[in-house]
Amino acid sequence: MTDLVKLSAAQMAKGLDSGEFSARELTDAHLSRIEAVESQLNAFVTVTGEDARATADAVDEARAKGESLAPLAGVPVAVKDVVVTKGIQTTAGSKILEGWIPPYDATLVENLRDAKLPILGKTNMDEFAMGSSTETSAYGNTHNPWDLERIPGGSGGGSSAAIAGFEAPLAIGTDTGGSIRQPAAVTGTVGVKPTYGSVSRYGLIAMASSLDQAGPCTRTVEDAALLHEVIGGYDPKDSTSLKDGFGNFVEAARAKDVKGMRIGVIEELEGEGFDPLVKQRFEESLALLEKAGAEIVRVSCPNFTYALGAYYLIMPSEASSNLAKFDGMRFGMRVVPEDHPTAEKVMAATRGQGFGAEVKRRILLGTYALSSGYYDAYYGSAQKVRTLVQRDFAAAFDKCDVLASPTAPTVAFRLGENTENPLKMYLNDIATIPANLAGVPGLSLPSGLAEDSMPAGFQFLAPAMADDRLYRAGGALEALLEDTWGGPLLNNAPALEGGAK
């Protein structure tokens, strides 16, 4: 592994600007790394080396001419395969979309291209973002670079594994119930779910439209802030897009100061079900923040207890509606039965073969919850709980500037360990789901090593449109922890020494 791929994105940008190395050299180094370890990690569904090199060459040419460039121009990025990319296969981790080549780019991809970030490829994911382990992907399991027998989180395990495995310095994820933050926690990386509506959803293959949000996956808080500023902003093509400004994320991340900040610890997100060592790392991080001048406040959000149940009614209900378009008629896979095929038979055969078990499970659950006679009892009641969760957040933010909890209750579990127990799998999102129900931003960063020397995550939550608070608190805690560890946590990942093992 070359030293180039071990740099942070901010360091890469600085090296490119100073002429220490070229964008082509940087891109080639990452493509070589992908070639070396991808057979072990399976983080990518599609690698786009030719496209990435063309962008890198354009950056080098523009820099040689003295043209003004965006801060991250020439720094490679990977994109979760649920984000539409013009001319590049987009599968959402499903066989039903295998081979589909979109005719347009998602808005956030347009932003990446405008900023001249070479796109290395599309990362693996749970099918249609339904999962917490990247085990429901139709393209095989992704492996955790810390331990290849363990999951990298989900649904965005491909993006987190690519970051932790030094295949890419930056990646795009999407977060419906924790799919950026939970993978970050179990791979020792950084993941941010922005305020709902602050990053355009135009061009995202929707699972649950009122919950989905794209965001950055990186190795440092500063890198997340840099990428967030590239992909964020108002988009008239997205009816939920926000016009309000959100402050300077990079400046907040670089401040590394929590003096006077009130940090609320959510009592309901640190109790039963949380691994003792995960909780211990969390408490140690709180102690560092308090020593640095933050005020630690204990807060109660009683309705968070019901958030998981509400989420698993709202999300499948919206998914059952959103996935109705995948019918074998308009795009993607089509299965035609031999005996007197009708439109109904083609739809049934295509969905039967094209969708995996978890997708079918959630479609059935959602369709039932929306059916006549059950709508008010299930979906309607879940939306009332959502309102109560939002009120809990509002009351808590009256007492503090940011909230804190462990990101996930345990470290990464072993591949196959929970595949026969969907309910146990769903519990991995217990600490991340409330933010999606309320639309508030959240950030996960490493808090240290817990059980079996695997990474644990620390989560900050902030009020809507106060994403800069996440970067201020996250940047400060990251600096405090790295002083304790003697460097980034990923330096301790055994599977990364000389490449994945």
LINBEL-V956738 format. One record per residue. PHI is phi as a letter, one per 40 degrees, with the letter a starting at -180 (999 if undefined). OMEGA is omega in whole degrees, 0 to 359 (none if undefined). D_FIRST is the distance of its C-alpha to the first C-alpha in Angstrom with 2 decimals. Layout:
BEGIN
PHI/OMEGA/D_FIRST ; PHI/OMEGA/D_FIRST
END
This chain:
BEGIN
999/180/0.00 ; c/179/3.81 ; c/182/6.63 ; d/185/8.37 ; c/180/7.32 ; c/178/8.15 ; c/170/11.50 ; c/178/14.54 ; c/178/16.38 ; c/178/19.07 ; c/177/16.90 ; c/180/15.56 ; c/179/19.25 ; c/179/20.30 ; c/177/17.94 ; c/182/19.16 ; c/181/22.69 ; c/181/22.60 ; g/179/21.23 ; c/175/18.22 ; a/183/16.26 ; c/176/17.64 ; c/178/17.43 ; c/178/16.75 ; c/181/13.68 ; c/180/12.43 ; c/179/13.49 ; c/179/12.08 ; c/179/8.49 ; c/177/9.27 ; c/176/11.24 ; c/178/8.72 ; c/177/6.64 ; c/179/10.26 ; c/184/11.16 ; c/189/8.73 ; b/187/9.85 ; c/179/13.06 ; c/177/15.31 ; c/186/14.81 ; c/185/14.97 ; f/181/17.45 ; c/184/16.98 ; b/168/18.33 ; c/181/21.78 ; b/175/21.36 ; b/185/18.55 ; b/184/20.11 ; c/182/17.98 ; c/179/21.15 ; c/181/22.47 ; c/180/19.37 ; c/179/19.23 ; c/178/22.98 ; c/180/22.82 ; c/179/20.15 ; c/178/22.42 ; c/177/25.38 ; c/180/23.87 ; c/179/23.19 ; c/180/26.73 ; c/180/28.27 ; c/179/26.65 ; c/179/27.88 ; c/180/31.33 ; g/180/31.30 ; c/178/31.64 ; c/183/31.26 ; b/176/28.15 ; c/184/27.32 ; d/183/25.11 ; b/180/22.11 ; d/179/22.68 ; g/179/19.54 ; c/186/17.32 ; c/180/16.23 ; a/173/17.87 ; b/186/18.36 ; b/177/21.97 ; d/189/23.58 ; c/173/25.55 ; c/181/28.83 ; b/186/28.78 ; c/180/30.58 ; b/183/28.85 ; c/176/31.06 ; g/181/30.37 ; b/180/27.45 ; d/177/28.21 ; b/190/28.86 ; b/188/29.62 ; f/178/29.73 ; g/187/28.29 ; b/175/31.66 ; c/184/33.06 ; c/177/35.97 ; b/180/33.89 ; d/179/31.77 ; g/180/31.86 ; c/179/33.37 ; b/183/32.49 ; c/178/33.73 ; c/182/35.87 ; a/177/34.84 ; c/167/32.09 ; c/181/32.24 ; d/181/33.16 ; c/176/29.89 ; c/174/28.07 ; d/179/30.58 ; c/178/29.66 ; c/180/25.93 ; c/179/26.93 ; c/179/29.45 ; c/175/26.88 ; g/171/24.66 ; c/178/21.53 ; c/181/19.71 ; c/184/19.99 ; c/181/17.07 ; i/182/19.34 ; b/188/21.52 ; c/182/20.39 ; c/186/22.11 ; a/169/24.97 ; c/184/28.12 ; d/183/30.84 ; f/177/32.50 ; g/181/30.73 ; b/180/32.93 ; i/180/31.11 ; b/187/29.16 ; a/186/26.51 ; f/176/25.40 ; c/179/27.33 ; c/178/30.02 ; c/175/27.83 ; c/185/29.31 ; b/175/25.85 ; g/180/24.78 ; c/167/23.36 ; c/185/20.13 ; b/180/18.43 ; c/180/17.49 ; d/178/13.90 ; c/181/15.81 ; a/188/17.90 ; c/177/17.78 ; c/183/21.56 ; b/181/22.22 ; c/177/22.82 ; c/185/20.73 ; g/181/24.05 ; a/7/26.05 ; c/186/27.18 ; c/182/24.01 ; c/178/21.53 ; c/179/19.44 ; c/181/18.93 ; c/179/18.24 ; c/178/15.75 ; c/178/13.85 ; c/182/13.86 ; c/180/13.09 ; c/179/10.25 ; f/173/8.60 ; c/179/9.87 ; a/177/12.40 ; c/183/13.55 ; b/175/17.13 ; a/175/19.15 ; b/174/22.85 ; b/171/24.62 ; b/188/28.30 ; b/178/30.27 ; b/176/33.62 ; a/181/33.93 ; h/189/30.63 ; c/167/28.04 ; b/188/25.79 ; c/180/26.57 ; c/174/26.62 ; d/177/23.13 ; c/182/21.87 ; c/186/23.75 ; c/177/22.40 ; b/178/18.67 ; g/181/18.82 ; b/181/18.59 ; b/177/21.32 ; a/183/23.71 ; b/168/26.96 ; c/181/30.03 ; c/171/32.07 ; d/179/35.87 ; d/179/37.27 ; g/182/38.12 ; c/171/36.01 ; b/187/33.34 ; d/175/35.00 ; c/179/35.19 ; c/181/36.35 ; g/170/34.23 ; c/175/33.01 ; c/193/34.23 ; c/165/36.40 ; b/178/36.71 ; b/192/38.90 ; c/182/39.82 ; c/184/41.10 ; b/186/37.95 ; c/175/34.94 ; a/177/32.87 ; c/180/29.59 ; a/185/27.25 ; c/171/23.82 ; b/187/20.82 ; a/176/18.32 ; b/179/16.57 ; b/179/19.34 ; c/179/23.08 ; c/179/23.14 ; c/178/20.70 ; c/178/23.01 ; c/179/25.97 ; c/181/24.60 ; c/179/23.96 ; d/181/27.29 ; c/177/29.16 ; c/189/27.86 ; c/184/28.92 ; c/176/32.03 ; h/183/35.59 ; c/178/38.84 ; b/181/39.05 ; c/179/42.57 ; c/180/41.32 ; b/184/40.63 ; c/179/43.93 ; c/184/42.28 ; c/182/40.40 ; c/180/41.36 ; c/185/42.59 ; c/175/42.33 ; c/185/39.92 ; b/178/37.41 ; g/182/36.78 ; c/183/33.81 ; c/183/30.80 ; c/178/28.46 ; d/179/31.23 ; c/181/31.80 ; c/183/28.19 ; c/181/28.12 ; c/178/31.50 ; f/185/30.20 ; b/178/33.84 ; b/182/35.75 ; d/179/38.89 ; g/180/41.87 ; c/178/39.92 ; c/182/41.52 ; b/182/39.08 ; c/178/40.79 ; c/185/39.73 ; c/184/40.76 ; c/183/42.77 ; c/183/42.52 ; b/175/38.69 ; a/185/38.20 ; b/185/40.73 ; d/179/41.14 ; g/179/38.17 ; c/180/35.53 ; d/183/33.64 ; d/180/34.88 ; c/174/31.48 ; c/178/30.47 ; c/180/33.77 ; c/177/33.24 ; c/179/29.94 ; c/180/31.86 ; c/177/34.78 ; c/178/32.65 ; c/177/31.13 ; c/180/34.70 ; c/178/35.81 ; c/179/33.23 ; c/179/34.40 ; c/179/38.01 ; c/181/37.45 ; c/175/36.00 ; h/177/39.26 ; c/175/39.00 ; b/181/41.95 ; c/183/41.23 ; b/176/43.77 ; c/181/44.32 ; b/178/45.22 ; b/175/46.43 ; b/191/45.65 ; d/183/47.89 ; c/174/47.38 ; c/179/43.62 ; d/183/44.86 ; c/186/45.90 ; c/182/42.91 ; c/179/41.08 ; c/179/44.26 ; c/181/44.98 ; c/183/41.50 ; c/163/41.74 ; b/181/44.96 ; c/184/44.06 ; c/179/40.65 ; c/177/41.87 ; c/179/45.04 ; c/179/43.22 ; c/181/40.77 ; c/177/43.73 ; c/183/45.06 ; c/185/41.84 ; c/178/40.94 ; c/182/44.43 ; c/182/43.35 ; c/191/41.23 ; b/181/44.27 ; g/184/43.52 ; b/191/45.83 ; b/180/43.95 ; a/178/40.28 ; g/186/37.66 ; c/174/38.61 ; b/177/42.30 ; b/183/43.91 ; b/177/47.48 ; c/183/49.69 ; c/187/51.92 ; c/174/55.18 ; f/183/56.75 ; c/172/53.67 ; b/179/54.50 ; d/181/52.37 ; c/180/52.42 ; c/178/51.40 ; c/178/48.51 ; c/182/47.24 ; c/181/47.59 ; c/181/45.91 ; c/180/43.00 ; c/179/42.36 ; c/180/42.90 ; c/187/40.19 ; c/181/37.90 ; c/175/37.64 ; c/186/36.07 ; c/183/37.92 ; c/178/36.68 ; c/179/37.56 ; c/180/40.96 ; d/184/41.54 ; c/176/41.01 ; c/180/43.06 ; c/179/45.89 ; c/181/45.75 ; c/179/45.74 ; c/178/48.50 ; c/182/50.60 ; c/181/50.14 ; c/187/51.31 ; c/181/54.18 ; d/180/57.82 ; g/181/59.17 ; b/184/55.82 ; d/182/54.37 ; c/183/56.07 ; c/185/55.52 ; b/184/51.77 ; c/180/50.07 ; c/178/52.69 ; c/179/52.49 ; c/179/48.68 ; c/176/49.01 ; c/176/51.48 ; c/178/48.99 ; d/177/46.45 ; c/179/49.00 ; c/177/49.44 ; c/178/45.70 ; c/178/45.77 ; c/176/48.74 ; c/178/46.96 ; c/182/44.16 ; d/179/46.79 ; c/181/48.63 ; c/181/45.52 ; c/170/44.45 ; c/184/47.93 ; b/185/47.05 ; a/181/43.49 ; c/177/40.95 ; b/175/38.07 ; b/182/37.91 ; a/175/35.41 ; a/165/34.57 ; c/181/31.81 ; c/180/29.88 ; b/184/30.11 ; c/181/32.42 ; b/171/29.94 ; c/180/26.29 ; d/176/24.63 ; c/184/26.93 ; c/177/26.22 ; d/179/26.11 ; g/186/29.73 ; c/186/31.22 ; b/186/33.06 ; c/179/33.46 ; c/182/37.11 ; b/183/37.90 ; d/182/37.48 ; c/177/39.30 ; c/177/36.91 ; c/183/33.99 ; c/183/35.84 ; c/178/36.18 ; c/184/32.46 ; c/187/33.46 ; c/183/36.41 ; c/184/35.11 ; c/185/33.61 ; d/182/36.44 ; d/180/39.04 ; c/179/37.12 ; c/178/37.18 ; c/183/40.87 ; c/181/41.66 ; g/182/39.32 ; c/182/37.96 ; c/177/34.38 ; a/180/31.96 ; b/173/28.62 ; b/174/26.44 ; b/183/24.02 ; c/176/22.72 ; b/179/25.54 ; h/181/23.89 ; c/181/23.53 ; b/184/26.52 ; d/179/27.51 ; f/180/25.22 ; f/176/22.75 ; b/184/21.88 ; c/173/21.79 ; b/184/25.07 ; b/177/25.95 ; b/183/28.55 ; b/168/30.41 ; b/174/32.42 ; b/182/35.08 ; b/176/37.11 ; c/176/40.22 ; d/179/40.04 ; g/176/39.16 ; b/181/37.98 ; d/181/34.24 ; c/177/33.87 ; c/178/34.98 ; d/183/31.93 ; c/177/29.65 ; c/181/31.84 ; c/181/31.89 ; c/178/28.27 ; c/179/27.00 ; c/181/29.31 ; c/178/28.37 ; d/180/24.62 ; c/180/25.30 ; c/181/27.66 ; c/181/25.35 ; c/173/22.35 ; c/179/24.89 ; c/183/25.77 ; c/185/22.31 ; g/179/21.07 ; i/180/18.34 ; c/180/16.95 ; c/182/17.53 ; c/175/14.07 ; c/182/13.09 ; c/184/15.31 ; c/186/13.87 ; c/182/13.80 ; c/183/12.41 ; b/182/9.01 ; c/180/8.49 ; g/181/5.90 ; h/181/6.53 ; c/182/10.10 ; b/none/12.87
END
